[in-house]
Amino acid sequence: MKKWLERFGTYFLWWPYGLALLFLPLLVRVKVVGERPEPPCVLAVIHTGGLEPLYVAKAARFWRMPALFSVDPRYPFLRPFYWAFWRYEVRKDERAFNRRTLKKAVEYLKNKGMLMVFPEGARFWEVRLYPGAAVLAKRAGVPLIPVGLENAYVYEPGAENLPFLKGAWRVLKKTKQLRCVRVHFGEKIFPDPKLPEKEDVERMMQELAKAFRRFYQDFYGLPGPVWLREKEAE
């Protein structure tokens, strides 16, 4: 009974996201550049302060694509909706919780799943990368695919401090002005089974950082985020 209620709740709460995908073409067109990905894989997506998950799900034709997500502590009421939309929550400074989340995500990937990760984290304006995407790809033994979003940048300094409804309305207005967003699927980064996890994650993150720099420089004239080793980030 509990599983049935959980499943019903997931589908019930997912409908706003489903409607958003359905009506996205009325707001902005989405075009694909590069080879459309096939599962299993991890999609490492740049952050642009807009509707990134919708663009990628639309471009990949994977309507119920899960993702790693975090919830702004100012808006805890969003948690059940985000969980229904994306399934895999991570929390700041809760390592045990995050380990369980990563374990579930790895199991999903091993069952031929496709998962979105935003390596810049929720505070993407800090322009640094976190290793979660590479860790998942390594543990699941699946390719990591950099995803760039061209003509999609709507972030403005200070926008993260706006009230929820005002911020959402700003994003919608900015998105309408874009007209067309191009989703670039980059070259696959494969884990090396011969390397230990720490060394291989380091290698994959360096490759991902290069791809992200190209995306940001080519599309927006920005330097892009940097990959900091764990010790350097402390």
PABAKOL-666864 format. One record per residue (C-alpha): residue number from 1; x, y, z; residue in three letters. Coordinates in Angstrom, 2 decimals. Layout:
BEGIN
<nudo><num>NUM</num><c1>X</c1><c2>Y</c2><c3>Z</c3><residu>Ala</residu></nudo>
...
***
This chain:
BEGIN
<nudo><num>1</num><c1>0.00</c1><c2>0.00</c2><c3>0.00</c3><residu>Met</residu></nudo>
<nudo><num>2</num><c1>2.83</c1><c2>2.38</c2><c3>0.89</c3><residu>Lys</residu></nudo>
<nudo><num>3</num><c1>4.57</c1><c2>1.83</c2><c3>-2.46</c3><residu>Lys</residu></nudo>
<nudo><num>4</num><c1>1.28</c1><c2>2.35</c2><c3>-4.31</c3><residu>Trp</residu></nudo>
<nudo><num>5</num><c1>0.67</c1><c2>5.65</c2><c3>-2.52</c3><residu>Leu</residu></nudo>
<nudo><num>6</num><c1>4.25</c1><c2>6.74</c2><c3>-3.22</c3><residu>Glu</residu></nudo>
<nudo><num>7</num><c1>3.87</c1><c2>5.93</c2><c3>-6.90</c3><residu>Arg</residu></nudo>
<nudo><num>8</num><c1>0.51</c1><c2>7.73</c2><c3>-7.10</c3><residu>Phe</residu></nudo>
<nudo><num>9</num><c1>1.98</c1><c2>10.78</c2><c3>-5.36</c3><residu>Gly</residu></nudo>
<nudo><num>10</num><c1>4.90</c1><c2>10.84</c2><c3>-7.78</c3><residu>Thr</residu></nudo>
<nudo><num>11</num><c1>2.67</c1><c2>10.82</c2><c3>-10.85</c3><residu>Tyr</residu></nudo>
<nudo><num>12</num><c1>0.26</c1><c2>13.34</c2><c3>-9.32</c3><residu>Phe</residu></nudo>
<nudo><num>13</num><c1>3.02</c1><c2>15.81</c2><c3>-8.45</c3><residu>Leu</residu></nudo>
<nudo><num>14</num><c1>4.80</c1><c2>15.31</c2><c3>-11.78</c3><residu>Trp</residu></nudo>
<nudo><num>15</num><c1>1.98</c1><c2>16.77</c2><c3>-13.88</c3><residu>Trp</residu></nudo>
<nudo><num>16</num><c1>3.16</c1><c2>20.44</c2><c3>-13.63</c3><residu>Pro</residu></nudo>
<nudo><num>17</num><c1>6.53</c1><c2>19.35</c2><c3>-15.05</c3><residu>Tyr</residu></nudo>
<nudo><num>18</num><c1>4.82</c1><c2>17.30</c2><c3>-17.76</c3><residu>Gly</residu></nudo>
<nudo><num>19</num><c1>2.71</c1><c2>20.30</c2><c3>-18.75</c3><residu>Leu</residu></nudo>
<nudo><num>20</num><c1>5.81</c1><c2>22.50</c2><c3>-18.81</c3><residu>Ala</residu></nudo>
<nudo><num>21</num><c1>7.47</c1><c2>20.09</c2><c3>-21.24</c3><residu>Leu</residu></nudo>
<nudo><num>22</num><c1>4.34</c1><c2>19.95</c2><c3>-23.36</c3><residu>Leu</residu></nudo>
<nudo><num>23</num><c1>3.99</c1><c2>23.72</c2><c3>-23.66</c3><residu>Phe</residu></nudo>
<nudo><num>24</num><c1>7.71</c1><c2>24.57</c2><c3>-23.80</c3><residu>Leu</residu></nudo>
<nudo><num>25</num><c1>7.61</c1><c2>25.07</c2><c3>-27.62</c3><residu>Pro</residu></nudo>
<nudo><num>26</num><c1>5.15</c1><c2>27.93</c2><c3>-27.07</c3><residu>Leu</residu></nudo>
<nudo><num>27</num><c1>7.79</c1><c2>29.69</c2><c3>-24.99</c3><residu>Leu</residu></nudo>
<nudo><num>28</num><c1>11.03</c1><c2>28.81</c2><c3>-26.78</c3><residu>Val</residu></nudo>
<nudo><num>29</num><c1>12.23</c1><c2>26.44</c2><c3>-29.50</c3><residu>Arg</residu></nudo>
<nudo><num>30</num><c1>14.81</c1><c2>23.78</c2><c3>-28.68</c3><residu>Val</residu></nudo>
<nudo><num>31</num><c1>17.31</c1><c2>22.54</c2><c3>-31.28</c3><residu>Lys</residu></nudo>
<nudo><num>32</num><c1>19.81</c1><c2>19.69</c2><c3>-30.98</c3><residu>Val</residu></nudo>
<nudo><num>33</num><c1>23.48</c1><c2>19.99</c2><c3>-31.93</c3><residu>Val</residu></nudo>
<nudo><num>34</num><c1>25.55</c1><c2>16.81</c2><c3>-31.90</c3><residu>Gly</residu></nudo>
<nudo><num>35</num><c1>24.58</c1><c2>13.21</c2><c3>-31.41</c3><residu>Glu</residu></nudo>
<nudo><num>36</num><c1>21.46</c1><c2>12.69</c2><c3>-29.31</c3><residu>Arg</residu></nudo>
<nudo><num>37</num><c1>22.50</c1><c2>10.58</c2><c3>-26.28</c3><residu>Pro</residu></nudo>
<nudo><num>38</num><c1>21.37</c1><c2>7.03</c2><c3>-25.65</c3><residu>Glu</residu></nudo>
<nudo><num>39</num><c1>21.16</c1><c2>5.45</c2><c3>-22.19</c3><residu>Pro</residu></nudo>
<nudo><num>40</num><c1>22.94</c1><c2>4.51</c2><c3>-20.07</c3><residu>Pro</residu></nudo>
<nudo><num>41</num><c1>24.86</c1><c2>7.75</c2><c3>-19.51</c3><residu>Cys</residu></nudo>
<nudo><num>42</num><c1>25.32</c1><c2>10.74</c2><c3>-17.23</c3><residu>Val</residu></nudo>
<nudo><num>43</num><c1>24.59</c1><c2>14.15</c2><c3>-18.77</c3><residu>Leu</residu></nudo>
<nudo><num>44</num><c1>26.69</c1><c2>16.91</c2><c3>-17.20</c3><residu>Ala</residu></nudo>
<nudo><num>45</num><c1>24.81</c1><c2>20.13</c2><c3>-17.98</c3><residu>Val</residu></nudo>
<nudo><num>46</num><c1>25.98</c1><c2>23.74</c2><c3>-17.69</c3><residu>Ile</residu></nudo>
<nudo><num>47</num><c1>23.91</c1><c2>26.09</c2><c3>-15.55</c3><residu>His</residu></nudo>
<nudo><num>48</num><c1>22.33</c1><c2>29.14</c2><c3>-17.20</c3><residu>Thr</residu></nudo>
<nudo><num>49</num><c1>19.88</c1><c2>30.24</c2><c3>-14.54</c3><residu>Gly</residu></nudo>
<nudo><num>50</num><c1>16.83</c1><c2>29.18</c2><c3>-16.54</c3><residu>Gly</residu></nudo>
<nudo><num>51</num><c1>14.91</c1><c2>26.09</c2><c3>-17.62</c3><residu>Leu</residu></nudo>
<nudo><num>52</num><c1>17.90</c1><c2>23.80</c2><c3>-18.18</c3><residu>Glu</residu></nudo>
<nudo><num>53</num><c1>16.22</c1><c2>20.48</c2><c3>-17.21</c3><residu>Pro</residu></nudo>
<nudo><num>54</num><c1>13.37</c1><c2>21.12</c2><c3>-19.64</c3><residu>Leu</residu></nudo>
<nudo><num>55</num><c1>15.71</c1><c2>21.94</c2><c3>-22.52</c3><residu>Tyr</residu></nudo>
<nudo><num>56</num><c1>17.77</c1><c2>18.79</c2><c3>-22.00</c3><residu>Val</residu></nudo>
<nudo><num>57</num><c1>14.80</c1><c2>16.46</c2><c3>-21.51</c3><residu>Ala</residu></nudo>
<nudo><num>58</num><c1>13.21</c1><c2>17.88</c2><c3>-24.65</c3><residu>Lys</residu></nudo>
<nudo><num>59</num><c1>16.40</c1><c2>17.60</c2><c3>-26.71</c3><residu>Ala</residu></nudo>
<nudo><num>60</num><c1>17.17</c1><c2>14.07</c2><c3>-25.52</c3><residu>Ala</residu></nudo>
<nudo><num>61</num><c1>13.55</c1><c2>12.93</c2><c3>-26.00</c3><residu>Arg</residu></nudo>
<nudo><num>62</num><c1>13.71</c1><c2>11.46</c2><c3>-22.51</c3><residu>Phe</residu></nudo>
<nudo><num>63</num><c1>10.65</c1><c2>13.03</c2><c3>-20.92</c3><residu>Trp</residu></nudo>
<nudo><num>64</num><c1>10.99</c1><c2>11.63</c2><c3>-17.39</c3><residu>Arg</residu></nudo>
<nudo><num>65</num><c1>14.73</c1><c2>12.06</c2><c3>-17.08</c3><residu>Met</residu></nudo>
<nudo><num>66</num><c1>15.77</c1><c2>12.12</c2><c3>-13.41</c3><residu>Pro</residu></nudo>
<nudo><num>67</num><c1>18.48</c1><c2>14.38</c2><c3>-12.04</c3><residu>Ala</residu></nudo>
<nudo><num>68</num><c1>20.47</c1><c2>15.17</c2><c3>-8.95</c3><residu>Leu</residu></nudo>
<nudo><num>69</num><c1>18.79</c1><c2>18.14</c2><c3>-7.28</c3><residu>Phe</residu></nudo>
<nudo><num>70</num><c1>18.96</c1><c2>20.26</c2><c3>-4.16</c3><residu>Ser</residu></nudo>
<nudo><num>71</num><c1>16.26</c1><c2>22.35</c2><c3>-2.52</c3><residu>Val</residu></nudo>
<nudo><num>72</num><c1>16.70</c1><c2>25.98</c2><c3>-1.56</c3><residu>Asp</residu></nudo>
<nudo><num>73</num><c1>16.20</c1><c2>26.02</c2><c3>2.25</c3><residu>Pro</residu></nudo>
<nudo><num>74</num><c1>14.00</c1><c2>29.08</c2><c3>1.83</c3><residu>Arg</residu></nudo>
<nudo><num>75</num><c1>11.44</c1><c2>27.01</c2><c3>-0.09</c3><residu>Tyr</residu></nudo>
<nudo><num>76</num><c1>11.08</c1><c2>23.58</c2><c3>1.57</c3><residu>Pro</residu></nudo>
<nudo><num>77</num><c1>7.59</c1><c2>23.22</c2><c3>0.08</c3><residu>Phe</residu></nudo>
<nudo><num>78</num><c1>9.26</c1><c2>22.52</c2><c3>-3.27</c3><residu>Leu</residu></nudo>
<nudo><num>79</num><c1>10.87</c1><c2>19.28</c2><c3>-2.03</c3><residu>Arg</residu></nudo>
<nudo><num>80</num><c1>8.00</c1><c2>16.86</c2><c3>-2.89</c3><residu>Pro</residu></nudo>
<nudo><num>81</num><c1>7.64</c1><c2>18.41</c2><c3>-6.34</c3><residu>Phe</residu></nudo>
<nudo><num>82</num><c1>11.38</c1><c2>18.28</c2><c3>-7.06</c3><residu>Tyr</residu></nudo>
<nudo><num>83</num><c1>11.47</c1><c2>14.69</c2><c3>-5.84</c3><residu>Trp</residu></nudo>
<nudo><num>84</num><c1>8.63</c1><c2>13.79</c2><c3>-8.22</c3><residu>Ala</residu></nudo>
<nudo><num>85</num><c1>10.37</c1><c2>15.63</c2><c3>-11.06</c3><residu>Phe</residu></nudo>
<nudo><num>86</num><c1>13.97</c1><c2>14.49</c2><c3>-10.58</c3><residu>Trp</residu></nudo>
<nudo><num>87</num><c1>14.08</c1><c2>11.79</c2><c3>-7.87</c3><residu>Arg</residu></nudo>
<nudo><num>88</num><c1>17.65</c1><c2>12.11</c2><c3>-6.50</c3><residu>Tyr</residu></nudo>
<nudo><num>89</num><c1>18.13</c1><c2>14.77</c2><c3>-3.82</c3><residu>Glu</residu></nudo>
<nudo><num>90</num><c1>21.50</c1><c2>15.84</c2><c3>-2.43</c3><residu>Val</residu></nudo>
<nudo><num>91</num><c1>21.88</c1><c2>18.04</c2><c3>0.64</c3><residu>Arg</residu></nudo>
<nudo><num>92</num><c1>24.65</c1><c2>20.29</c2><c3>1.82</c3><residu>Lys</residu></nudo>
<nudo><num>93</num><c1>26.74</c1><c2>18.84</c2><c3>4.66</c3><residu>Asp</residu></nudo>
<nudo><num>94</num><c1>24.69</c1><c2>15.61</c2><c3>4.90</c3><residu>Glu</residu></nudo>
<nudo><num>95</num><c1>27.20</c1><c2>13.04</c2><c3>3.71</c3><residu>Arg</residu></nudo>
<nudo><num>96</num><c1>25.31</c1><c2>9.94</c2><c3>4.85</c3><residu>Ala</residu></nudo>
<nudo><num>97</num><c1>22.15</c1><c2>11.11</c2><c3>3.05</c3><residu>Phe</residu></nudo>
<nudo><num>98</num><c1>24.13</c1><c2>11.94</c2><c3>-0.09</c3><residu>Asn</residu></nudo>
<nudo><num>99</num><c1>25.89</c1><c2>8.56</c2><c3>-0.08</c3><residu>Arg</residu></nudo>
<nudo><num>100</num><c1>22.50</c1><c2>6.83</c2><c3>-0.08</c3><residu>Arg</residu></nudo>
<nudo><num>101</num><c1>21.33</c1><c2>9.06</c2><c3>-2.93</c3><residu>Thr</residu></nudo>
<nudo><num>102</num><c1>24.42</c1><c2>8.32</c2><c3>-5.01</c3><residu>Leu</residu></nudo>
<nudo><num>103</num><c1>24.04</c1><c2>4.59</c2><c3>-4.40</c3><residu>Lys</residu></nudo>
<nudo><num>104</num><c1>20.45</c1><c2>4.67</c2><c3>-5.70</c3><residu>Lys</residu></nudo>
<nudo><num>105</num><c1>21.49</c1><c2>6.77</c2><c3>-8.70</c3><residu>Ala</residu></nudo>
<nudo><num>106</num><c1>24.28</c1><c2>4.30</c2><c3>-9.58</c3><residu>Val</residu></nudo>
<nudo><num>107</num><c1>21.80</c1><c2>1.42</c2><c3>-9.44</c3><residu>Glu</residu></nudo>
<nudo><num>108</num><c1>19.50</c1><c2>3.34</c2><c3>-11.78</c3><residu>Tyr</residu></nudo>
<nudo><num>109</num><c1>22.33</c1><c2>3.98</c2><c3>-14.25</c3><residu>Leu</residu></nudo>
<nudo><num>110</num><c1>23.38</c1><c2>0.33</c2><c3>-14.18</c3><residu>Lys</residu></nudo>
<nudo><num>111</num><c1>19.82</c1><c2>-0.51</c2><c3>-15.25</c3><residu>Asn</residu></nudo>
<nudo><num>112</num><c1>20.31</c1><c2>1.51</c2><c3>-18.45</c3><residu>Lys</residu></nudo>
<nudo><num>113</num><c1>19.17</c1><c2>4.84</c2><c3>-17.11</c3><residu>Gly</residu></nudo>
<nudo><num>114</num><c1>19.98</c1><c2>8.40</c2><c3>-18.20</c3><residu>Met</residu></nudo>
<nudo><num>115</num><c1>20.61</c1><c2>10.99</c2><c3>-15.51</c3><residu>Leu</residu></nudo>
<nudo><num>116</num><c1>21.17</c1><c2>14.77</c2><c3>-15.48</c3><residu>Met</residu></nudo>
<nudo><num>117</num><c1>23.75</c1><c2>16.33</c2><c3>-13.18</c3><residu>Val</residu></nudo>
<nudo><num>118</num><c1>24.64</c1><c2>20.02</c2><c3>-12.85</c3><residu>Phe</residu></nudo>
<nudo><num>119</num><c1>28.32</c1><c2>19.95</c2><c3>-11.80</c3><residu>Pro</residu></nudo>
<nudo><num>120</num><c1>28.36</c1><c2>23.65</c2><c3>-10.92</c3><residu>Glu</residu></nudo>
<nudo><num>121</num><c1>25.93</c1><c2>23.00</c2><c3>-8.07</c3><residu>Gly</residu></nudo>
<nudo><num>122</num><c1>23.04</c1><c2>25.13</c2><c3>-6.91</c3><residu>Ala</residu></nudo>
<nudo><num>123</num><c1>25.33</c1><c2>28.12</c2><c3>-6.34</c3><residu>Arg</residu></nudo>
<nudo><num>124</num><c1>26.60</c1><c2>28.05</c2><c3>-9.91</c3><residu>Phe</residu></nudo>
<nudo><num>125</num><c1>27.60</c1><c2>31.72</c2><c3>-9.84</c3><residu>Trp</residu></nudo>
<nudo><num>126</num><c1>30.59</c1><c2>30.62</c2><c3>-7.73</c3><residu>Glu</residu></nudo>
<nudo><num>127</num><c1>32.05</c1><c2>29.22</c2><c3>-11.01</c3><residu>Val</residu></nudo>
<nudo><num>128</num><c1>33.47</c1><c2>25.97</c2><c3>-9.67</c3><residu>Arg</residu></nudo>
<nudo><num>129</num><c1>32.78</c1><c2>22.31</c2><c3>-10.44</c3><residu>Leu</residu></nudo>
<nudo><num>130</num><c1>31.84</c1><c2>19.46</c2><c3>-8.11</c3><residu>Tyr</residu></nudo>
<nudo><num>131</num><c1>32.77</c1><c2>15.82</c2><c3>-8.85</c3><residu>Pro</residu></nudo>
<nudo><num>132</num><c1>29.36</c1><c2>14.13</c2><c3>-8.50</c3><residu>Gly</residu></nudo>
<nudo><num>133</num><c1>28.82</c1><c2>13.60</c2><c3>-12.23</c3><residu>Ala</residu></nudo>
<nudo><num>134</num><c1>32.18</c1><c2>11.88</c2><c3>-12.70</c3><residu>Ala</residu></nudo>
<nudo><num>135</num><c1>31.74</c1><c2>9.79</c2><c3>-9.53</c3><residu>Val</residu></nudo>
<nudo><num>136</num><c1>28.40</c1><c2>8.48</c2><c3>-10.80</c3><residu>Leu</residu></nudo>
<nudo><num>137</num><c1>29.77</c1><c2>7.70</c2><c3>-14.26</c3><residu>Ala</residu></nudo>
<nudo><num>138</num><c1>32.79</c1><c2>5.92</c2><c3>-12.77</c3><residu>Lys</residu></nudo>
<nudo><num>139</num><c1>30.82</c1><c2>3.79</c2><c3>-10.31</c3><residu>Arg</residu></nudo>
<nudo><num>140</num><c1>28.14</c1><c2>2.88</c2><c3>-12.85</c3><residu>Ala</residu></nudo>
<nudo><num>141</num><c1>30.63</c1><c2>2.30</c2><c3>-15.66</c3><residu>Gly</residu></nudo>
<nudo><num>142</num><c1>28.78</c1><c2>4.59</c2><c3>-18.08</c3><residu>Val</residu></nudo>
<nudo><num>143</num><c1>29.93</c1><c2>7.53</c2><c3>-20.25</c3><residu>Pro</residu></nudo>
<nudo><num>144</num><c1>29.84</c1><c2>11.12</c2><c3>-19.05</c3><residu>Leu</residu></nudo>
<nudo><num>145</num><c1>28.51</c1><c2>13.54</c2><c3>-21.68</c3><residu>Ile</residu></nudo>
<nudo><num>146</num><c1>29.09</c1><c2>17.32</c2><c3>-21.41</c3><residu>Pro</residu></nudo>
<nudo><num>147</num><c1>25.99</c1><c2>19.30</c2><c3>-22.39</c3><residu>Val</residu></nudo>
<nudo><num>148</num><c1>26.18</c1><c2>22.95</c2><c3>-23.38</c3><residu>Gly</residu></nudo>
<nudo><num>149</num><c1>23.22</c1><c2>25.30</c2><c3>-23.75</c3><residu>Leu</residu></nudo>
<nudo><num>150</num><c1>23.63</c1><c2>28.01</c2><c3>-26.36</c3><residu>Glu</residu></nudo>
<nudo><num>151</num><c1>21.53</c1><c2>31.18</c2><c3>-26.21</c3><residu>Asn</residu></nudo>
<nudo><num>152</num><c1>20.06</c1><c2>30.09</c2><c3>-22.87</c3><residu>Ala</residu></nudo>
<nudo><num>153</num><c1>21.84</c1><c2>32.29</c2><c3>-20.31</c3><residu>Tyr</residu></nudo>
<nudo><num>154</num><c1>19.34</c1><c2>34.32</c2><c3>-18.28</c3><residu>Val</residu></nudo>
<nudo><num>155</num><c1>21.16</c1><c2>34.62</c2><c3>-14.95</c3><residu>Tyr</residu></nudo>
<nudo><num>156</num><c1>21.80</c1><c2>38.10</c2><c3>-13.54</c3><residu>Glu</residu></nudo>
<nudo><num>157</num><c1>23.83</c1><c2>38.85</c2><c3>-10.40</c3><residu>Pro</residu></nudo>
<nudo><num>158</num><c1>21.49</c1><c2>39.06</c2><c3>-7.43</c3><residu>Gly</residu></nudo>
<nudo><num>159</num><c1>18.68</c1><c2>37.15</c2><c3>-9.13</c3><residu>Ala</residu></nudo>
<nudo><num>160</num><c1>19.11</c1><c2>34.32</c2><c3>-6.62</c3><residu>Glu</residu></nudo>
<nudo><num>161</num><c1>17.94</c1><c2>36.68</c2><c3>-3.85</c3><residu>Asn</residu></nudo>
<nudo><num>162</num><c1>14.58</c1><c2>37.50</c2><c3>-5.45</c3><residu>Leu</residu></nudo>
<nudo><num>163</num><c1>11.36</c1><c2>36.16</c2><c3>-3.88</c3><residu>Pro</residu></nudo>
<nudo><num>164</num><c1>10.29</c1><c2>32.86</c2><c3>-5.42</c3><residu>Phe</residu></nudo>
<nudo><num>165</num><c1>7.38</c1><c2>34.07</c2><c3>-7.57</c3><residu>Leu</residu></nudo>
<nudo><num>166</num><c1>9.18</c1><c2>37.21</c2><c3>-8.71</c3><residu>Lys</residu></nudo>
<nudo><num>167</num><c1>12.25</c1><c2>35.18</c2><c3>-9.64</c3><residu>Gly</residu></nudo>
<nudo><num>168</num><c1>10.19</c1><c2>32.60</c2><c3>-11.54</c3><residu>Ala</residu></nudo>
<nudo><num>169</num><c1>8.38</c1><c2>35.33</c2><c3>-13.49</c3><residu>Trp</residu></nudo>
<nudo><num>170</num><c1>11.71</c1><c2>36.97</c2><c3>-14.38</c3><residu>Arg</residu></nudo>
<nudo><num>171</num><c1>13.00</c1><c2>33.64</c2><c3>-15.77</c3><residu>Val</residu></nudo>
<nudo><num>172</num><c1>9.87</c1><c2>33.13</c2><c3>-17.87</c3><residu>Leu</residu></nudo>
<nudo><num>173</num><c1>10.08</c1><c2>36.62</c2><c3>-19.36</c3><residu>Lys</residu></nudo>
<nudo><num>174</num><c1>13.78</c1><c2>36.25</c2><c3>-20.15</c3><residu>Lys</residu></nudo>
<nudo><num>175</num><c1>13.22</c1><c2>32.80</c2><c3>-21.65</c3><residu>Thr</residu></nudo>
<nudo><num>176</num><c1>10.49</c1><c2>34.11</c2><c3>-23.94</c3><residu>Lys</residu></nudo>
<nudo><num>177</num><c1>12.99</c1><c2>36.61</c2><c3>-25.34</c3><residu>Gln</residu></nudo>
<nudo><num>178</num><c1>15.46</c1><c2>33.85</c2><c3>-26.27</c3><residu>Leu</residu></nudo>
<nudo><num>179</num><c1>13.29</c1><c2>32.47</c2><c3>-29.10</c3><residu>Arg</residu></nudo>
<nudo><num>180</num><c1>15.57</c1><c2>29.44</c2><c3>-29.69</c3><residu>Cys</residu></nudo>
<nudo><num>181</num><c1>17.92</c1><c2>27.46</c2><c3>-27.42</c3><residu>Val</residu></nudo>
<nudo><num>182</num><c1>20.48</c1><c2>25.05</c2><c3>-28.89</c3><residu>Arg</residu></nudo>
<nudo><num>183</num><c1>21.41</c1><c2>22.02</c2><c3>-26.81</c3><residu>Val</residu></nudo>
<nudo><num>184</num><c1>24.93</c1><c2>20.81</c2><c3>-27.61</c3><residu>His</residu></nudo>
<nudo><num>185</num><c1>25.76</c1><c2>17.21</c2><c3>-26.73</c3><residu>Phe</residu></nudo>
<nudo><num>186</num><c1>29.54</c1><c2>16.96</c2><c3>-26.48</c3><residu>Gly</residu></nudo>
<nudo><num>187</num><c1>31.96</c1><c2>14.09</c2><c3>-26.88</c3><residu>Glu</residu></nudo>
<nudo><num>188</num><c1>31.60</c1><c2>11.22</c2><c3>-24.45</c3><residu>Lys</residu></nudo>
<nudo><num>189</num><c1>34.07</c1><c2>10.92</c2><c3>-21.59</c3><residu>Ile</residu></nudo>
<nudo><num>190</num><c1>34.48</c1><c2>7.25</c2><c3>-20.73</c3><residu>Phe</residu></nudo>
<nudo><num>191</num><c1>35.62</c1><c2>5.95</c2><c3>-17.34</c3><residu>Pro</residu></nudo>
<nudo><num>192</num><c1>38.82</c1><c2>3.92</c2><c3>-17.39</c3><residu>Asp</residu></nudo>
<nudo><num>193</num><c1>38.27</c1><c2>0.59</c2><c3>-15.58</c3><residu>Pro</residu></nudo>
<nudo><num>194</num><c1>42.04</c1><c2>0.24</c2><c3>-15.11</c3><residu>Lys</residu></nudo>
<nudo><num>195</num><c1>42.31</c1><c2>3.37</c2><c3>-12.95</c3><residu>Leu</residu></nudo>
<nudo><num>196</num><c1>41.32</c1><c2>3.68</c2><c3>-9.27</c3><residu>Pro</residu></nudo>
<nudo><num>197</num><c1>38.27</c1><c2>5.84</c2><c3>-8.62</c3><residu>Glu</residu></nudo>
<nudo><num>198</num><c1>40.04</c1><c2>8.92</c2><c3>-7.25</c3><residu>Lys</residu></nudo>
<nudo><num>199</num><c1>42.51</c1><c2>9.09</c2><c3>-10.13</c3><residu>Glu</residu></nudo>
<nudo><num>200</num><c1>39.88</c1><c2>8.43</c2><c3>-12.79</c3><residu>Asp</residu></nudo>
<nudo><num>201</num><c1>37.42</c1><c2>10.97</c2><c3>-11.37</c3><residu>Val</residu></nudo>
<nudo><num>202</num><c1>40.22</c1><c2>13.55</c2><c3>-11.43</c3><residu>Glu</residu></nudo>
<nudo><num>203</num><c1>40.92</c1><c2>12.77</c2><c3>-15.09</c3><residu>Arg</residu></nudo>
<nudo><num>204</num><c1>37.25</c1><c2>12.90</c2><c3>-16.06</c3><residu>Met</residu></nudo>
<nudo><num>205</num><c1>36.67</c1><c2>16.17</c2><c3>-14.23</c3><residu>Met</residu></nudo>
<nudo><num>206</num><c1>39.61</c1><c2>17.78</c2><c3>-16.01</c3><residu>Gln</residu></nudo>
<nudo><num>207</num><c1>38.09</c1><c2>16.75</c2><c3>-19.34</c3><residu>Glu</residu></nudo>
<nudo><num>208</num><c1>34.69</c1><c2>18.03</c2><c3>-18.26</c3><residu>Leu</residu></nudo>
<nudo><num>209</num><c1>36.17</c1><c2>21.36</c2><c3>-17.16</c3><residu>Ala</residu></nudo>
<nudo><num>210</num><c1>37.73</c1><c2>21.79</c2><c3>-20.63</c3><residu>Lys</residu></nudo>
<nudo><num>211</num><c1>34.38</c1><c2>21.11</c2><c3>-22.29</c3><residu>Ala</residu></nudo>
<nudo><num>212</num><c1>32.57</c1><c2>23.54</c2><c3>-20.00</c3><residu>Phe</residu></nudo>
<nudo><num>213</num><c1>35.15</c1><c2>26.27</c2><c3>-20.66</c3><residu>Arg</residu></nudo>
<nudo><num>214</num><c1>34.60</c1><c2>25.86</c2><c3>-24.40</c3><residu>Arg</residu></nudo>
<nudo><num>215</num><c1>30.84</c1><c2>26.09</c2><c3>-23.96</c3><residu>Phe</residu></nudo>
<nudo><num>216</num><c1>31.01</c1><c2>29.25</c2><c3>-21.85</c3><residu>Tyr</residu></nudo>
<nudo><num>217</num><c1>33.65</c1><c2>30.94</c2><c3>-24.00</c3><residu>Gln</residu></nudo>
<nudo><num>218</num><c1>32.01</c1><c2>30.10</c2><c3>-27.33</c3><residu>Asp</residu></nudo>
<nudo><num>219</num><c1>28.42</c1><c2>30.83</c2><c3>-26.29</c3><residu>Phe</residu></nudo>
<nudo><num>220</num><c1>28.72</c1><c2>33.67</c2><c3>-23.75</c3><residu>Tyr</residu></nudo>
<nudo><num>221</num><c1>32.28</c1><c2>35.00</c2><c3>-23.75</c3><residu>Gly</residu></nudo>
<nudo><num>222</num><c1>32.67</c1><c2>33.91</c2><c3>-20.12</c3><residu>Leu</residu></nudo>
<nudo><num>223</num><c1>35.62</c1><c2>32.03</c2><c3>-18.59</c3><residu>Pro</residu></nudo>
<nudo><num>224</num><c1>33.49</c1><c2>29.19</c2><c3>-17.25</c3><residu>Gly</residu></nudo>
<nudo><num>225</num><c1>33.80</c1><c2>27.23</c2><c3>-14.00</c3><residu>Pro</residu></nudo>
<nudo><num>226</num><c1>37.01</c1><c2>25.66</c2><c3>-12.75</c3><residu>Val</residu></nudo>
<nudo><num>227</num><c1>37.66</c1><c2>22.21</c2><c3>-11.34</c3><residu>Trp</residu></nudo>
<nudo><num>228</num><c1>39.16</c1><c2>22.39</c2><c3>-7.85</c3><residu>Leu</residu></nudo>
<nudo><num>229</num><c1>40.63</c1><c2>19.28</c2><c3>-6.31</c3><residu>Arg</residu></nudo>
<nudo><num>230</num><c1>39.02</c1><c2>18.40</c2><c3>-2.99</c3><residu>Glu</residu></nudo>
<nudo><num>231</num><c1>42.01</c1><c2>19.57</c2><c3>-0.94</c3><residu>Lys</residu></nudo>
<nudo><num>232</num><c1>42.20</c1><c2>22.87</c2><c3>-2.84</c3><residu>Glu</residu></nudo>
<nudo><num>233</num><c1>38.49</c1><c2>23.53</c2><c3>-2.24</c3><residu>Ala</residu></nudo>
<nudo><num>234</num><c1>38.75</c1><c2>23.17</c2><c3>1.54</c3><residu>Glu</residu></nudo>
***
